[in-house]
Amino acid sequence: MLILTCPCCGAECAETELAPGGEAHLKRFGPGSGDDEFTGYLFERKNPKGVHFERWRHAFGCGKWFHAARCTVTLEVFGTYTAQVSEPPQDILDAIRARRPGWEG
Amino acid sequence: MSEQHAGVSAATGVAGRVIDRGHLVRVEEAGLTGMIGLRGDLSSSQMAKAVRAVTGTDVPGVLRVEAGKKGRAVWMSPDELLLLVAPAEATAGLAAAEAALEGVHAMALDLSDARVVFRLKGGAVAEVLAKGAPVDLREQAFPVGTARRTHLGGIAVGLWRLGDEDWEVVCFRSLAHHLADWLEQASVSGSEVGHF
C-alpha cells in the first residue's frame, strides 16, 4: 500500500484517503498555442519506470492538493511537498539523488 | 431548537439510537448538536476571538480537538474549523462568530443539519474503529485530543478522541444510518481482533 504524508496537515495517509491527480509540473498551453503544444499538454505523459512526480489530493482529510515524488517500481516515497510550486524543491531533488545516484531527472 | 432541526434529525432513522448490550463499546447517536463551520485564517486574532466566543476554547492546533465548557473546536483543514455546541446555542454562537469575524475574509455557517454525531465510549473504541479506518489509532499515535478526518466503513468521517475511553465520530447525515449499522456490526462482542 502507498502511504503519503500530507504536507498540509501532516497526516499519514493511506492511498485510499487520497485522490490521484496525475503527473505533476505540467506546463499549460492554452489559447494562442500551437496544436502540437496543446496536444502535448493535454495527452502526453511521462509514465516512467522509476522516479515520478505526481499530484495528489487529501480527499478524505484536509482536502488540500499536494505534490509527491515517488518511485513507480518500488513505491518508495522520496517526499511530499506543497502544491504551490512549479518544479520540485531542492530538498526533494537531493533526497531522490541520494537514493538514485544515476538519476538525471 | 427549531422544528426544522427536529425534523431533519428524525429523518436519518438513527435519532437517539444506542448500541450497548452485547457490544464491545457503547455507541450513542448524540442527537441534535449545534455545529458551526468556520473558514478563514486560523492564525488570525479574529478567528481566535470567534472560537473563544462560541466554545470558550483556543483555536485547536493541527489535527487537534479542544474541549471547553461551552463546546468543542475541531481542526478540520488548514483553513477550516468545526465548532460543536448545544443545539440551543447554535444560532447565538453563529451570531457571535460572525460578529468576531466582521471585516475579515472568513466564513461562518450553521452546519447543524449537515452531520450526525456519534459518541463512542469504552476501552475498545480504537479496536472497533481500526477495523474500518486506515489510521494509526494506537495510544502513542492517537493520544487524547487528536482529531482526524478519514474514511470509516467506506464513507467520509471525522473522528476525535476526547478522553481515554471517550470518542466522537461524525459523518454526513445522509450516511448516518449506514455508519450506525456499520458500528453495530463492527463492535459485536466476540469480534475482538486484540491488536491493541
Contacts between the chains, C-beta under 8 A, distances in Angstrom:
chain1	res1	chain2	res2	distance
A	8	B	77	7.5
A	8	B	78	5.4
A	9	B	62	5.9
A	9	B	63	6.0
A	9	B	77	6.9
A	9	B	78	6.6
A	10	B	62	6.1
A	10	B	63	6.6
A	11	B	63	6.3
A	11	B	148	6.4
A	12	B	136	6.8
A	13	B	134	7.9
A	14	B	134	3.6
A	16	B	134	5.8
A	16	B	151	6.7
A	17	B	134	6.2
A	17	B	150	5.8
A	17	B	151	6.4
A	60	B	149	6.4
A	60	B	150	5.5
A	60	B	151	4.7
A	60	B	156	5.4
A	61	B	77	7.6
A	61	B	148	7.4
A	61	B	149	4.7
A	61	B	150	6.5
A	62	B	76	7.3
A	62	B	77	3.7
A	62	B	78	6.2
A	62	B	80	7.9
A	62	B	149	6.9
A	63	B	77	5.4
A	64	B	77	6.6
A	64	B	78	6.5
